[in-house]
Amino acid sequence: MVELWAPITCHNPFMSPIPWSTILTHGPSIVASAKRLLATTDSPEIRERHKALDARMDEMQKASAESARLLHEIAQQMQALTMAQQEAARRGRLALILAVAATVISIGAAIVAVVN
């Protein structure tokens, strides 16, 4: 017959056995320390401090969102300026080409006028 409620044993060499005697010996001091910790963290001053920290964090999140929005607007403006600069450079090149062509034509016209 197979035992259904056999004790569970751990044969893993990397895991040490649970020191129940030590835990039971120091149990009352552990509970007392936990109660003291809970009493200090559950005080009205701590709750007020947490509220203040939460409010500051909310302000920081709002400021961060506003900064992100401003950066997005700046990026859009930079893109518009870049496109305007590229268009101005294209027009400048076209004006230079037309000026060179006009100079060549005027020099040609001057030569024709002098020859005639």
N, C-alpha and C positions, 0 to 999 in steps of 0.2 A: 504494500500500500504506500502511495506517495503522500508525503506530508504537505498539506496546503499552506500552513502557516509556519514554514521553516524560517529561522532567523536569517536575516540578510547579513552576509559577511562581505567585507571588501578585501580582496586579495591584491589590490593595486599597490605595488611597492612605493609609489610616489605619494600616496595619501596616508597620512598618519591616522591612527585611531582617534576617535573623539575622546577628549579627556573629561569624562563626565564627573569624576570626583572633584576635579579642579573647578569645573563650572558650578557644581552644586555648592562647593565650599565658598566661592566668591560671588555666588548669586545674589545674596542680599546687598552687597556693596555695589554690584552692577545695577540693581534695581534702584537703589538710592541715588546713584550718580545720574541715572536716566531721569529720575524725578526732578532732581536739581536742574538738569539741563532743560527739561521741559518747562520748568517754572521760570527760568531766566529767558527763554525764547518766547514765552507766551505772555510777557509783560506788556502793559499798555505803551511803554516807551518804545519797545521793539516794534509793536504794531504801527505806531505813529511814524517811526523811522522808515518802515517798509512802505507806508503810504507816501511819504515824502520821496523816497527813491523811485516808486512807481510813477509819481507825477513828473519827476525829473526825466525819467526814461521816456515817458510820453512826449515831453517837450523835445527831447533829443530826436525822437523818431519823426516828429513833425518838422523839425529843422532839417533833418536828413532828407525827407521827402521834398521839402522846398528847395534844398540845394540841388537835388537831382533834377527837379523841374527847371531850375535856372541853368544848369549845365546843358540840359537838352535844348533850351532856347539858344544858348550861346553856340552850340554845335550847329543848329539850323542857321543862325546868322553867319557863322563862319563859312558854311557851305554856300550861302547866297553871295557872300563877298568873293569867294573863290570863283564862282561862276561868273560874276560881274567882272572880275579881273581878267579871266580868260577871254571874255567877250571883248574887253578893252584892248587886250594884247592882239586879238585877231583883227580888230579894226585898225590898230596901229600898223600892223604888218601890211594890211590892204592899202592904207594911206601911203606908206613908204613905197610900195610897188607902184601906185598911181603917180607919186611924185617922181620916181625914177623914169617912168614911162613918159611923163610930161616933159621932163628935162631932156630926154633923148629926142623927143619930137621937136622941142624948141631949138635944140642944137641943129637938128636936121633942117628945120625951117630957116635958121640963120645961115647955114651953109648954102642953101638953095638961093636965098636972097642975095648973098654976096656973089655967088657965081653968075647970077643973071644980071 
